Amino acid sequence: MVISKRKNIHVKTLKKVEDFLKQQTKPIFKSDIVKQIGVDYDSLGVALDMLEITHYKDGRVELKC
């Protein structure tokens, strides 16, 4: 497990990640999230830790309903 350097993020970034995941109809890779919404990987990791998500074995994530 990789420990993120970052410990906090802006609320705007968290909402951006959450809103993007709500729009997805299927699981998505973290790298695709970074590319599509323009957040850095460390901030994405913190946001995903704060949200209720499902992690798949192949590395994809999905927001729990």
PDB file with one MODEL, atoms N, CA, C and O in Angstrom:
MODEL        1
ATOM      1  N   MET A   1       0.837  -1.173   0.000  1.00  0.00           N
ATOM      2  CA  MET A   1       0.000   0.000   0.000  1.00  0.00           C
ATOM      3  C   MET A   1       0.883   1.239   0.000  1.00  0.00           C
ATOM      4  O   MET A   1       1.843   1.338   0.764  1.00  0.00           O
ATOM      5  N   VAL A   2       0.541   2.177  -0.869  1.00  0.00           N
ATOM      6  CA  VAL A   2       1.287   3.423  -0.972  1.00  0.00           C
ATOM      7  C   VAL A   2       0.615   4.465  -0.095  1.00  0.00           C
ATOM      8  O   VAL A   2      -0.594   4.680  -0.186  1.00  0.00           O
ATOM      9  N   ILE A   3       1.393   5.103   0.744  1.00  0.00           N
ATOM     10  CA  ILE A   3       0.855   6.144   1.618  1.00  0.00           C
ATOM     11  C   ILE A   3       1.012   7.478   0.906  1.00  0.00           C
ATOM     12  O   ILE A   3       2.109   7.837   0.479  1.00  0.00           O
ATOM     13  N   SER A   4      -0.070   8.199   0.782  1.00  0.00           N
ATOM     14  CA  SER A   4      -0.068   9.478   0.087  1.00  0.00           C
ATOM     15  C   SER A   4       0.709  10.521   0.878  1.00  0.00           C
ATOM     16  O   SER A   4       0.670  10.538   2.108  1.00  0.00           O
ATOM     17  N   LYS A   5       1.411  11.385   0.166  1.00  0.00           N
ATOM     18  CA  LYS A   5       2.132  12.489   0.804  1.00  0.00           C
ATOM     19  C   LYS A   5       1.147  13.509   1.353  1.00  0.00           C
ATOM     20  O   LYS A   5       1.395  14.157   2.370  1.00  0.00           O
ATOM     21  N   ARG A   6       0.047  13.632   0.667  1.00  0.00           N
ATOM     22  CA  ARG A   6      -0.951  14.632   0.983  1.00  0.00           C
ATOM     23  C   ARG A   6      -1.869  14.139   2.096  1.00  0.00           C
ATOM     24  O   ARG A   6      -2.203  12.955   2.150  1.00  0.00           O
ATOM     25  N   LYS A   7      -2.271  15.032   2.974  1.00  0.00           N
ATOM     26  CA  LYS A   7      -3.153  14.656   4.070  1.00  0.00           C
ATOM     27  C   LYS A   7      -4.508  15.344   3.979  1.00  0.00           C
ATOM     28  O   LYS A   7      -5.462  14.927   4.637  1.00  0.00           O
ATOM     29  N   ASN A   8      -4.600  16.399   3.163  1.00  0.00           N
ATOM     30  CA  ASN A   8      -5.862  17.109   3.019  1.00  0.00           C
ATOM     31  C   ASN A   8      -5.989  17.653   1.602  1.00  0.00           C
ATOM     32  O   ASN A   8      -5.002  17.761   0.874  1.00  0.00           O
ATOM     33  N   ILE A   9      -7.211  17.992   1.225  1.00  0.00           N
ATOM     34  CA  ILE A   9      -7.461  18.557  -0.092  1.00  0.00           C
ATOM     35  C   ILE A   9      -8.531  19.635   0.034  1.00  0.00           C
ATOM     36  O   ILE A   9      -9.196  19.746   1.064  1.00  0.00           O
ATOM     37  N   HIS A  10      -8.688  20.415  -1.006  1.00  0.00           N
ATOM     38  CA  HIS A  10      -9.745  21.427  -1.038  1.00  0.00           C
ATOM     39  C   HIS A  10     -11.096  20.746  -1.225  1.00  0.00           C
ATOM     40  O   HIS A  10     -11.192  19.715  -1.891  1.00  0.00           O
ATOM     41  N   VAL A  11     -12.115  21.313  -0.648  1.00  0.00           N
ATOM     42  CA  VAL A  11     -13.475  20.786  -0.782  1.00  0.00           C
ATOM     43  C   VAL A  11     -13.877  20.770  -2.256  1.00  0.00           C
ATOM     44  O   VAL A  11     -14.566  19.852  -2.702  1.00  0.00           O
ATOM     45  N   LYS A  12     -13.454  21.772  -3.003  1.00  0.00           N
ATOM     46  CA  LYS A  12     -13.767  21.854  -4.430  1.00  0.00           C
ATOM     47  C   LYS A  12     -13.228  20.635  -5.179  1.00  0.00           C
ATOM     48  O   LYS A  12     -13.903  20.105  -6.061  1.00  0.00           O
ATOM     49  N   THR A  13     -12.030  20.191  -4.841  1.00  0.00           N
ATOM     50  CA  THR A  13     -11.436  19.025  -5.485  1.00  0.00           C
ATOM     51  C   THR A  13     -12.211  17.769  -5.121  1.00  0.00           C
ATOM     52  O   THR A  13     -12.458  16.923  -5.980  1.00  0.00           O
ATOM     53  N   LEU A  14     -12.590  17.642  -3.874  1.00  0.00           N
ATOM     54  CA  LEU A  14     -13.370  16.494  -3.427  1.00  0.00           C
ATOM     55  C   LEU A  14     -14.697  16.427  -4.178  1.00  0.00           C
ATOM     56  O   LEU A  14     -15.090  15.361  -4.651  1.00  0.00           O
ATOM     57  N   LYS A  15     -15.383  17.556  -4.286  1.00  0.00           N
ATOM     58  CA  LYS A  15     -16.667  17.608  -5.003  1.00  0.00           C
ATOM     59  C   LYS A  15     -16.477  17.299  -6.486  1.00  0.00           C
ATOM     60  O   LYS A  15     -17.327  16.656  -7.103  1.00  0.00           O
ATOM     61  N   LYS A  16     -15.376  17.751  -7.051  1.00  0.00           N
ATOM     62  CA  LYS A  16     -15.083  17.506  -8.457  1.00  0.00           C
ATOM     63  C   LYS A  16     -14.946  16.002  -8.718  1.00  0.00           C
ATOM     64  O   LYS A  16     -15.487  15.486  -9.695  1.00  0.00           O
ATOM     65  N   VAL A  17     -14.228  15.314  -7.848  1.00  0.00           N
ATOM     66  CA  VAL A  17     -14.056  13.867  -7.968  1.00  0.00           C
ATOM     67  C   VAL A  17     -15.389  13.158  -7.748  1.00  0.00           C
ATOM     68  O   VAL A  17     -15.750  12.257  -8.505  1.00  0.00           O
ATOM     69  N   GLU A  18     -16.115  13.562  -6.716  1.00  0.00           N
ATOM     70  CA  GLU A  18     -17.399  12.934  -6.411  1.00  0.00           C
ATOM     71  C   GLU A  18     -18.393  13.113  -7.565  1.00  0.00           C
ATOM     72  O   GLU A  18     -19.049  12.153  -7.968  1.00  0.00           O
ATOM     73  N   ASP A  19     -18.505  14.313  -8.087  1.00  0.00           N
ATOM     74  CA  ASP A  19     -19.424  14.574  -9.191  1.00  0.00           C
ATOM     75  C   ASP A  19     -19.046  13.772 -10.433  1.00  0.00           C
ATOM     76  O   ASP A  19     -19.914  13.248 -11.132  1.00  0.00           O
ATOM     77  N   PHE A  20     -17.745  13.679 -10.701  1.00  0.00           N
ATOM     78  CA  PHE A  20     -17.290  12.905 -11.859  1.00  0.00           C
ATOM     79  C   PHE A  20     -17.657  11.428 -11.701  1.00  0.00           C
ATOM     80  O   PHE A  20     -18.139  10.801 -12.644  1.00  0.00           O
ATOM     81  N   LEU A  21     -17.428  10.875 -10.509  1.00  0.00           N
ATOM     82  CA  LEU A  21     -17.742   9.466 -10.279  1.00  0.00           C
ATOM     83  C   LEU A  21     -19.248   9.202 -10.341  1.00  0.00           C
ATOM     84  O   LEU A  21     -19.662   8.121 -10.759  1.00  0.00           O
ATOM     85  N   LYS A  22     -20.062  10.159  -9.938  1.00  0.00           N
ATOM     86  CA  LYS A  22     -21.515  10.001 -10.029  1.00  0.00           C
ATOM     87  C   LYS A  22     -21.980   9.906 -11.473  1.00  0.00           C
ATOM     88  O   LYS A  22     -22.985   9.253 -11.753  1.00  0.00           O
ATOM     89  N   GLN A  23     -21.270  10.541 -12.392  1.00  0.00           N
ATOM     90  CA  GLN A  23     -21.636  10.534 -13.802  1.00  0.00           C
ATOM     91  C   GLN A  23     -21.260   9.234 -14.509  1.00  0.00           C
ATOM     92  O   GLN A  23     -21.772   8.946 -15.591  1.00  0.00           O
ATOM     93  N   GLN A  24     -20.372   8.453 -13.908  1.00  0.00           N
ATOM     94  CA  GLN A  24     -19.888   7.232 -14.558  1.00  0.00           C
ATOM     95  C   GLN A  24     -20.912   6.115 -14.446  1.00  0.00           C
ATOM     96  O   GLN A  24     -21.559   5.951 -13.412  1.00  0.00           O
ATOM     97  N   THR A  25     -21.052   5.345 -15.526  1.00  0.00           N
ATOM     98  CA  THR A  25     -21.995   4.230 -15.530  1.00  0.00           C
ATOM     99  C   THR A  25     -21.310   2.904 -15.247  1.00  0.00           C
ATOM    100  O   THR A  25     -21.975   1.898 -15.001  1.00  0.00           O
ATOM    101  N   LYS A  26     -19.972   2.901 -15.279  1.00  0.00           N
ATOM    102  CA  LYS A  26     -19.210   1.696 -14.975  1.00  0.00           C
ATOM    103  C   LYS A  26     -17.909   2.091 -14.274  1.00  0.00           C
ATOM    104  O   LYS A  26     -17.524   3.260 -14.304  1.00  0.00           O
ATOM    105  N   PRO A  27     -17.231   1.134 -13.647  1.00  0.00           N
ATOM    106  CA  PRO A  27     -15.977   1.442 -12.948  1.00  0.00           C
ATOM    107  C   PRO A  27     -14.943   2.056 -13.889  1.00  0.00           C
ATOM    108  O   PRO A  27     -14.943   1.786 -15.090  1.00  0.00           O
ATOM    109  N   ILE A  28     -14.066   2.881 -13.331  1.00  0.00           N
ATOM    110  CA  ILE A  28     -13.073   3.604 -14.124  1.00  0.00           C
ATOM    111  C   ILE A  28     -11.714   3.533 -13.422  1.00  0.00           C
ATOM    112  O   ILE A  28     -11.638   3.485 -12.195  1.00  0.00           O
ATOM    113  N   PHE A  29     -10.647   3.528 -14.220  1.00  0.00           N
ATOM    114  CA  PHE A  29      -9.302   3.510 -13.664  1.00  0.00           C
ATOM    115  C   PHE A  29      -8.949   4.876 -13.081  1.00  0.00           C
ATOM    116  O   PHE A  29      -9.392   5.909 -13.583  1.00  0.00           O
ATOM    117  N   LYS A  30      -8.153   4.869 -12.022  1.00  0.00           N
ATOM    118  CA  LYS A  30      -7.750   6.117 -11.370  1.00  0.00           C
ATOM    119  C   LYS A  30      -6.985   7.020 -12.335  1.00  0.00           C
ATOM    120  O   LYS A  30      -7.167   8.238 -12.320  1.00  0.00           O
ATOM    121  N   SER A  31      -6.133   6.433 -13.173  1.00  0.00           N
ATOM    122  CA  SER A  31      -5.359   7.239 -14.125  1.00  0.00           C
ATOM    123  C   SER A  31      -6.274   7.960 -15.107  1.00  0.00           C
ATOM    124  O   SER A  31      -5.964   9.073 -15.532  1.00  0.00           O
ATOM    125  N   ASP A  32      -7.381   7.354 -15.469  1.00  0.00           N
ATOM    126  CA  ASP A  32      -8.341   8.004 -16.368  1.00  0.00           C
ATOM    127  C   ASP A  32      -9.033   9.170 -15.679  1.00  0.00           C
ATOM    128  O   ASP A  32      -9.331  10.181 -16.314  1.00  0.00           O
ATOM    129  N   ILE A  33      -9.290   9.033 -14.380  1.00  0.00           N
ATOM    130  CA  ILE A  33      -9.894  10.131 -13.621  1.00  0.00           C
ATOM    131  C   ILE A  33      -8.944  11.322 -13.612  1.00  0.00           C
ATOM    132  O   ILE A  33      -9.359  12.457 -13.847  1.00  0.00           O
ATOM    133  N   VAL A  34      -7.666  11.058 -13.340  1.00  0.00           N
ATOM    134  CA  VAL A  34      -6.657  12.119 -13.300  1.00  0.00           C
ATOM    135  C   VAL A  34      -6.601  12.846 -14.636  1.00  0.00           C
ATOM    136  O   VAL A  34      -6.563  14.076 -14.676  1.00  0.00           O
ATOM    137  N   LYS A  35      -6.597  12.086 -15.736  1.00  0.00           N
ATOM    138  CA  LYS A  35      -6.519  12.688 -17.072  1.00  0.00           C
ATOM    139  C   LYS A  35      -7.765  13.492 -17.415  1.00  0.00           C
ATOM    140  O   LYS A  35      -7.662  14.577 -17.988  1.00  0.00           O
ATOM    141  N   GLN A  36      -8.935  12.977 -17.073  1.00  0.00           N
ATOM    142  CA  GLN A  36     -10.178  13.596 -17.515  1.00  0.00           C
ATOM    143  C   GLN A  36     -10.596  14.821 -16.708  1.00  0.00           C
ATOM    144  O   GLN A  36     -11.184  15.750 -17.263  1.00  0.00           O
ATOM    145  N   ILE A  37     -10.304  14.840 -15.411  1.00  0.00           N
ATOM    146  CA  ILE A  37     -10.752  16.005 -14.628  1.00  0.00           C
ATOM    147  C   ILE A  37      -9.610  16.884 -14.142  1.00  0.00           C
ATOM    148  O   ILE A  37      -9.848  17.934 -13.544  1.00  0.00           O
ATOM    149  N   GLY A  38      -8.379  16.471 -14.391  1.00  0.00           N
ATOM    150  CA  GLY A  38      -7.239  17.339 -14.105  1.00  0.00           C
ATOM    151  C   GLY A  38      -6.884  17.522 -12.648  1.00  0.00           C
ATOM    152  O   GLY A  38      -6.477  18.610 -12.240  1.00  0.00           O
ATOM    153  N   VAL A  39      -7.030  16.474 -11.856  1.00  0.00           N
ATOM    154  CA  VAL A  39      -6.558  16.537 -10.468  1.00  0.00           C
ATOM    155  C   VAL A  39      -5.269  15.729 -10.369  1.00  0.00           C
ATOM    156  O   VAL A  39      -5.049  14.809 -11.157  1.00  0.00           O
ATOM    157  N   ASP A  40      -4.416  16.068  -9.401  1.00  0.00           N
ATOM    158  CA  ASP A  40      -3.191  15.285  -9.264  1.00  0.00           C
ATOM    159  C   ASP A  40      -3.495  13.963  -8.552  1.00  0.00           C
ATOM    160  O   ASP A  40      -4.492  13.837  -7.840  1.00  0.00           O
ATOM    161  N   TYR A  41      -2.619  12.991  -8.760  1.00  0.00           N
ATOM    162  CA  TYR A  41      -2.845  11.636  -8.273  1.00  0.00           C
ATOM    163  C   TYR A  41      -2.941  11.575  -6.747  1.00  0.00           C
ATOM    164  O   TYR A  41      -3.740  10.810  -6.208  1.00  0.00           O
ATOM    165  N   ASP A  42      -2.138  12.371  -6.055  1.00  0.00           N
ATOM    166  CA  ASP A  42      -2.178  12.376  -4.585  1.00  0.00           C
ATOM    167  C   ASP A  42      -3.514  12.906  -4.066  1.00  0.00           C
ATOM    168  O   ASP A  42      -4.081  12.350  -3.125  1.00  0.00           O
ATOM    169  N   SER A  43      -4.011  13.974  -4.676  1.00  0.00           N
ATOM    170  CA  SER A  43      -5.308  14.527  -4.269  1.00  0.00           C
ATOM    171  C   SER A  43      -6.422  13.529  -4.550  1.00  0.00           C
ATOM    172  O   SER A  43      -7.355  13.394  -3.759  1.00  0.00           O
ATOM    173  N   LEU A  44      -6.325  12.831  -5.676  1.00  0.00           N
ATOM    174  CA  LEU A  44      -7.317  11.816  -6.003  1.00  0.00           C
ATOM    175  C   LEU A  44      -7.329  10.726  -4.939  1.00  0.00           C
ATOM    176  O   LEU A  44      -8.397  10.272  -4.526  1.00  0.00           O
ATOM    177  N   GLY A  45      -6.166  10.309  -4.499  1.00  0.00           N
ATOM    178  CA  GLY A  45      -6.080   9.276  -3.467  1.00  0.00           C
ATOM    179  C   GLY A  45      -6.749   9.692  -2.171  1.00  0.00           C
ATOM    180  O   GLY A  45      -7.447   8.897  -1.542  1.00  0.00           O
ATOM    181  N   VAL A  46      -6.537  10.933  -1.774  1.00  0.00           N
ATOM    182  CA  VAL A  46      -7.155  11.441  -0.554  1.00  0.00           C
ATOM    183  C   VAL A  46      -8.675  11.518  -0.732  1.00  0.00           C
ATOM    184  O   VAL A  46      -9.433  11.151   0.166  1.00  0.00           O
ATOM    185  N   ALA A  47      -9.105  11.997  -1.896  1.00  0.00           N
ATOM    186  CA  ALA A  47     -10.542  12.101  -2.167  1.00  0.00           C
ATOM    187  C   ALA A  47     -11.198  10.724  -2.142  1.00  0.00           C
ATOM    188  O   ALA A  47     -12.284  10.566  -1.584  1.00  0.00           O
ATOM    189  N   LEU A  48     -10.558   9.742  -2.733  1.00  0.00           N
ATOM    190  CA  LEU A  48     -11.125   8.399  -2.758  1.00  0.00           C
ATOM    191  C   LEU A  48     -11.181   7.792  -1.360  1.00  0.00           C
ATOM    192  O   LEU A  48     -12.082   7.011  -1.056  1.00  0.00           O
ATOM    193  N   ASP A  49     -10.227   8.146  -0.515  1.00  0.00           N
ATOM    194  CA  ASP A  49     -10.260   7.682   0.875  1.00  0.00           C
ATOM    195  C   ASP A  49     -11.431   8.293   1.638  1.00  0.00           C
ATOM    196  O   ASP A  49     -11.948   7.678   2.571  1.00  0.00           O
ATOM    197  N   MET A  50     -11.849   9.484   1.256  1.00  0.00           N
ATOM    198  CA  MET A  50     -12.927  10.184   1.947  1.00  0.00           C
ATOM    199  C   MET A  50     -14.308   9.773   1.440  1.00  0.00           C
ATOM    200  O   MET A  50     -15.301   9.928   2.150  1.00  0.00           O
ATOM    201  N   LEU A  51     -14.373   9.253   0.225  1.00  0.00           N
ATOM    202  CA  LEU A  51     -15.648   8.858  -0.377  1.00  0.00           C
ATOM    203  C   LEU A  51     -15.883   7.363  -0.184  1.00  0.00           C
ATOM    204  O   LEU A  51     -14.942   6.600   0.030  1.00  0.00           O
ATOM    205  N   GLU A  52     -17.135   6.958  -0.260  1.00  0.00           N
ATOM    206  CA  GLU A  52     -17.465   5.538  -0.188  1.00  0.00           C
ATOM    207  C   GLU A  52     -17.372   4.976  -1.597  1.00  0.00           C
ATOM    208  O   GLU A  52     -18.255   5.194  -2.426  1.00  0.00           O
ATOM    209  N   ILE A  53     -16.279   4.244  -1.858  1.00  0.00           N
ATOM    210  CA  ILE A  53     -16.070   3.691  -3.185  1.00  0.00           C
ATOM    211  C   ILE A  53     -15.817   2.192  -3.109  1.00  0.00           C
ATOM    212  O   ILE A  53     -15.485   1.648  -2.056  1.00  0.00           O
ATOM    213  N   THR A  54     -15.982   1.549  -4.242  1.00  0.00           N
ATOM    214  CA  THR A  54     -15.658   0.135  -4.389  1.00  0.00           C
ATOM    215  C   THR A  54     -14.370   0.039  -5.189  1.00  0.00           C
ATOM    216  O   THR A  54     -14.265   0.628  -6.265  1.00  0.00           O
ATOM    217  N   HIS A  55     -13.384  -0.698  -4.677  1.00  0.00           N
ATOM    218  CA  HIS A  55     -12.129  -0.950  -5.381  1.00  0.00           C
ATOM    219  C   HIS A  55     -12.222  -2.326  -6.030  1.00  0.00           C
ATOM    220  O   HIS A  55     -12.603  -3.298  -5.378  1.00  0.00           O
ATOM    221  N   TYR A  56     -11.878  -2.409  -7.300  1.00  0.00           N
ATOM    222  CA  TYR A  56     -11.847  -3.683  -8.007  1.00  0.00           C
ATOM    223  C   TYR A  56     -10.413  -4.173  -8.108  1.00  0.00           C
ATOM    224  O   TYR A  56      -9.476  -3.378  -8.045  1.00  0.00           O
ATOM    225  N   LYS A  57     -10.238  -5.477  -8.263  1.00  0.00           N
ATOM    226  CA  LYS A  57      -8.897  -6.076  -8.293  1.00  0.00           C
ATOM    227  C   LYS A  57      -8.041  -5.541  -9.412  1.00  0.00           C
ATOM    228  O   LYS A  57      -6.818  -5.492  -9.278  1.00  0.00           O
ATOM    229  N   ASP A  58      -8.647  -5.137 -10.519  1.00  0.00           N
ATOM    230  CA  ASP A  58      -7.859  -4.643 -11.648  1.00  0.00           C
ATOM    231  C   ASP A  58      -7.494  -3.156 -11.517  1.00  0.00           C
ATOM    232  O   ASP A  58      -6.883  -2.595 -12.426  1.00  0.00           O
ATOM    233  N   GLY A  59      -7.857  -2.521 -10.412  1.00  0.00           N
ATOM    234  CA  GLY A  59      -7.481  -1.143 -10.158  1.00  0.00           C
ATOM    235  C   GLY A  59      -8.550  -0.112 -10.442  1.00  0.00           C
ATOM    236  O   GLY A  59      -8.336   1.079 -10.214  1.00  0.00           O
ATOM    237  N   ARG A  60      -9.689  -0.544 -10.932  1.00  0.00           N
ATOM    238  CA  ARG A  60     -10.763   0.403 -11.214  1.00  0.00           C
ATOM    239  C   ARG A  60     -11.500   0.751  -9.923  1.00  0.00           C
ATOM    240  O   ARG A  60     -11.457  -0.004  -8.951  1.00  0.00           O
ATOM    241  N   VAL A  61     -12.167   1.889  -9.921  1.00  0.00           N
ATOM    242  CA  VAL A  61     -12.962   2.325  -8.774  1.00  0.00           C
ATOM    243  C   VAL A  61     -14.344   2.733  -9.227  1.00  0.00           C
ATOM    244  O   VAL A  61     -14.560   3.080 -10.388  1.00  0.00           O
ATOM    245  N   GLU A  62     -15.285   2.686  -8.284  1.00  0.00           N
ATOM    246  CA  GLU A  62     -16.672   3.047  -8.568  1.00  0.00           C
ATOM    247  C   GLU A  62     -17.281   3.584  -7.278  1.00  0.00           C
ATOM    248  O   GLU A  62     -17.029   3.055  -6.196  1.00  0.00           O
ATOM    249  N   LEU A  63     -18.068   4.621  -7.399  1.00  0.00           N
ATOM    250  CA  LEU A  63     -18.756   5.197  -6.254  1.00  0.00           C
ATOM    251  C   LEU A  63     -19.877   4.259  -5.826  1.00  0.00           C
ATOM    252  O   LEU A  63     -20.668   3.817  -6.659  1.00  0.00           O
ATOM    253  N   LYS A  64     -19.950   3.952  -4.527  1.00  0.00           N
ATOM    254  CA  LYS A  64     -21.038   3.107  -4.028  1.00  0.00           C
ATOM    255  C   LYS A  64     -22.321   3.909  -4.067  1.00  0.00           C
ATOM    256  O   LYS A  64     -22.330   5.109  -3.795  1.00  0.00           O
ATOM    257  N   CYS A  65     -23.394   3.237  -4.405  1.00  0.00           N
ATOM    258  CA  CYS A  65     -24.698   3.916  -4.494  1.00  0.00           C
ATOM    259  C   CYS A  65     -25.350   4.029  -3.144  1.00  0.00           C
ATOM    260  O   CYS A  65     -26.450   4.571  -3.033  1.00  0.00           O
TER     261      CYS A  65
ENDMDL
END
